[in-house]
């Protein structure tokens, strides 16, 4: 947990000291750690499963899934880091082990979806998405009042 301590230390530095820190290098180390963690977690969900999403990504040529209908695509254990999921349809999907770090989820339809075991999903992402009383969230995330 050396990286956690290093990050915590940075948060209490005086501005003059913080200016001396190579924040780009620190951010790179954190990103690498999170990517490695994601891979380890997602690997457990993908045992023996080939990614149907990789095929879709190759067709699209990028992580642009704006308005995309994910029906009939098994997303368990997939990597959606940084994906544009604006107005995408993820209704009633099992999203176990899906990495959502940095994904843009504005207006993403999560009604009835199970995100309870998704990784790196945040409250602001959920707040900007559409869901309902059937949407399952991780314990650390609250259902927005507008759902």
N, C-alpha and C positions, 0 to 999 in steps of 0.2 A: 504494500500500500504506500510505497514511497512516492508514487506519482500523486496520490491524494494529498499527502502531507505537503508536497511541493506546491500543489495548486492552492491549498489552504494558506500556505505561507504567502503566496503572491497576493492573496486577497487583503492582507493586513499591511502591506508595504505602503510606505509614504510615497506620494506621487514622484518625488525626486528619485527614489530608489526604483520604482516601477519602470521609469524611463530607461533604466540601464538593463532591463531584462529583455531577452530575446523572446518575445511573446509568440512569434511565428514558429520558432523551434519548439516551444512548450506546447503550442496548439497541435503541431505535427505529432509530437509524442503522445498526446492525449487521443488524437484521432486514430493513431496506429493501435493504441491499446484498446479503444472501443471497437475498432474493426476486427481485431483478433478475438476479443470477447464475443462479439456478434457471431463470428464464424464458429467458435466452439459451441455456443448455445444452439445455433441453427442446425449444426451438423447432427445433433441429437434428434431433431425433428425430421430430417431429410433421409434418414437411414433407408437405403435402397430405392429412393425416389429420385427420378430424373426431373429436372426443373422444366416445367412447361412454360414458365414465365421467361426463361432465357430465350426460348424460341421467339416469343412475342417481342422481347427487347431487341433481338437481332432484326426482326422485321421492321420495328419502329426506328431502329438505329440510335435510340437514346432512351432515357427514362421519362419520356413525356407520355403520361397516361391521362391527360386532360380529357374528361368526359368518357373515359374508357369503361366498358362493361366487362367486369372480371368474371361474369357468370361462366361456369364450367371450367374454370382454371383453379387448380389446387395451389393455393398460396402458402400452405403450411411450410414454415422454415425458410421462406424466401427473403431476399434482400431488397427492400424498397427504400434504402438509404438515399435521401435527397431526391426522391422521385416526385414529379409533379402529378399529384393525384386530385387536382382541382375538379370537382364535380364528378369524380369517378364513382362507379357503382360497386360497392362492396357489401351490399345487403345480404344478410343471412349467411355470411361466410365465416368459416373457421380460420382465424388468423393467428393460430398458435405459432410461436417462434418467429413471427414476421418482425423484421427490424425496420422500424419507422423513423430512425434518427434523421432529422432534417427534412422529412417529407412534407410537402405542402399539401395539407389536407383540407383546404378551404372548400366548403360545400360538398365534401366527400360524403356519400350516402352510406352510413354505417348502421342503418336500422336493422336490428336483429343480428348483427355481427357479433362474434365472440372474440374480443381483444384481450381477454383476461390473462392470457399467457403471451401476449405480444411483448416485444422488447424495445426499449428506448422510445416509448411513446410518451408524449407530454400532455399536460393539462391544456396548454394553449392550442395544441393540435386538435384535441377533442372538442374544445370550445368552438373551434371554427368549422367543425363538421356537423353533419346531420345525424341524429340518432333517435332512439326512442327507449321506452321502458324495457324492451327486450334486448337492447345492446348491452353486452357484458364487458365490463372494464376491469383493468387491474385494480387491486385494492387501494393503490396509491393515487388513483384518479377518481374525481367526483363527476357524476352526471351533471351536465350543465342544466340550469334551470329552464332554458328554452327548449329542452327536449320534451 
